[in-house]
């Protein structure tokens, strides 16, 4: 498939003019206040809510929140859950919120929980992968990052010096990855981007620098009770990466500056669900994200012998 896009000149990376043209085409399609902040506010009795920052594009419209265990136990390991690094990936945001409202209290005797449900609220409202500067937050978890979304969550987590055991980063792989976002990336950078088959189903991305295959398997097994697991393509790959085991691929997350790579947690996973599947509903996709967190936490409690300081 050719990387064709209506903005930019072939062979020339975008400048300020092209970014402005792209930004002017974006529009608000849903409200962060109505779909995210209302639920966060409803958690006040059960969790400590911390505003760790706000997006500079509109400070009042886009406050950034963490929900954390209220009865913090100094001797318990800490688990970080992040959603909405890519704002268009709806079930990541709603899965993090669903975990907080439905299952999180079941795990607070074993873990301190820190949940950032929506790291990119402008992206959530505009159903976008990038931020208004045409920067992908999930390729921006680096020193001196140009992404306010990545910078602020990194600053908060790093300042707390959490005893992080695990990090769940909740994502989706959508049809628009091929129809919109990869062509836009190719045009922005003037670099050809391969386009692959969108995997139909749920899968996870382990970190090749610290792989935990049994942890990933526990997540896959948990999710399989909710929705189907993505099969590999004809080359035994998912999104261009070799399949390490059923429903699992590996990336070097630190090298790629992904959200899943910015902490020192021993156990990390990036979840990916396919919301455009004819075999899954939006609620199943949200439930799959919740099942992924629960499956991983259950493994850490019973199968890994690692719940300690």
C-alpha positions, -999 to +999 in steps of 0.1 A: +000+000+000+014+034-009+017+059+020-005+086+004-017+115+025-034+148+015-010+170+035+026+176+026+049+172-003+063+138-013+099+134+000+097+165+023+091+163+061+064+185+075+072+219+088+051+244+107+028+250+077+019+213+073+014+208+111-010+238+112-029+224+082-032+191+099-042+206+133-069+227+116-085+195+103-090+181+138-122+186+157-137+177+191-158+146+188-164+137+225-159+154+258-132+144+283-151+161+310-182+139+304-166+106+296-136+106+319-135+134+346-170+126+358-160+090+366-127+101+381-145+124+404-169+096+415-138+077+429-130+103+456-144+082+485-124+051+475-091+065+461-068+094+465-071+116+435-040+135+425-039+162+398-004+157+385-006+183+358-026+197+329-021+200+292-008+234+280-032+235+251-061+242+275-053+240+312-089+241+324-102+217+299-074+191+303-064+185+339-044+153+343-053+129+371-039+099+389-061+077+412-041+059+438-047+036+467-059+056+496-047+032+524-012+031+511+009+002+525+046+010+527+055-027+525+034-035+495+046-034+459+032-008+436+014-014+403+011+013+376-018+013+351-017+038+322-045+044+297-051+068+268-015+074+259-030+073+225-063+091+231-081+075+202-078+040+218-110+042+237-109+009+256-076+018+272-092+048+289-124+031+297-107-001+308-086+018+333-117+035+346-136+002+346-108-014+366-110+014+392-147+012+396-151-025+395-121-046+404-093-025+419-105-027+455-101-065+453-063-061+449-055-033+474-046-058+502-017-070+480-007-040+459-006-002+460-024+008+428-015+039+408-038+045+378-036+072+351-067+066+331-062+092+303-028+105+296-038+122+263-072+139+268-069+161+237-063+129+217-093+114+235-116+142+225-104+144+189-100+106+185-063+111+176-030+092+180-010+124+181-011+155+202-018+190+187+019+194+177+017+162+156+038+143+181+031+107+191+032+106+229+039+069+229+072+075+211+082+103+234+090+088+268+125+102+268+146+129+285+137+164+272+105+150+256+086+173+233+053+157+244+036+174+274+016+142+279+047+120+283+067+146+302+041+151+329+033+115+337+070+106+337+078+136+361+051+125+385+059+088+386+097+094+388+093+120+416+073+095+438+101+069+437+075+042+438+085+006+445+071-004+411+066-041+405+044-040+374+032-016+347+002-022+325-001+001+295-035-002+278-038+002+241-058-007+209-049-016+174-075-001+150-083-001+113-074+036+113-038+026+121-036+017+084-061+041+069-051+072+087-023+071+112+005+053+094+000+073+062+000+105+082+033+093+099+048+086+065+038+120+052+050+138+084+085+123+083+088+117+046+098+081+054+080+051+040+060+032+066+051-005+061+015-013+064+005-047+078-027-066+084-045-054+114-047-083+139-082-094+147-082-099+184-063-092+216-026-095+220+002-082+243+036-067+238+063-078+262+095-059+267+124-077+250+149-061+274+132-078+304+108-104+291+083-122+313+066-148+291+047-165+320+033-131+330+021-125+295+006-159+292-014-153+324-028-122+308-037-139+276-053-168+295-074-143+315-085-123+284-094-154+264-124-158+287-137-124+275-127-121+239-106-139+212-068-138+209-053-124+177-038-151+154-005-145+136-004-136+099+010-159+073+046-150+083+038-158+120+039-121+128+017-096+145+021-060+133+054-069+118+069-086+149+076-123+154+050-140+176+069-153+207+039-173+220+002-173+215-009-136+214+024-122+224+051-102+206+082-083+219+094-048+215+124-031+231+103-005+248+130+017+262+148+019+229+116+029+212+107+054+240+074+038+247+053+044+278+059+008+288+096+014+289+099+044+311+098+027+345+120+001+361+092-022+369+101-059+365+068-068+349+055-047+320+029-053+294+013-033+266-022-046+259-037-044+224-073-051+216-091-048+182-122-026+185-132-030+148-136-067+150-169-081+139-165-106+167-161-082+196-183-054+210-170-021+226-180-035+260-160-067+254-129-046+245-132-027+278-138-060+296-107-074+279-085-046+293-099-052+328-093-089+324-058-083+313-050-063+345-067-089+367-049-118+350-016-102+355-022-093+391-035-127+399-003-142+384+018-119+406-001-129+437-001-166+431+022-177+404+053-155+405+064-155+442+075-119+437+051-099+459+076-085+483+096-053+489 
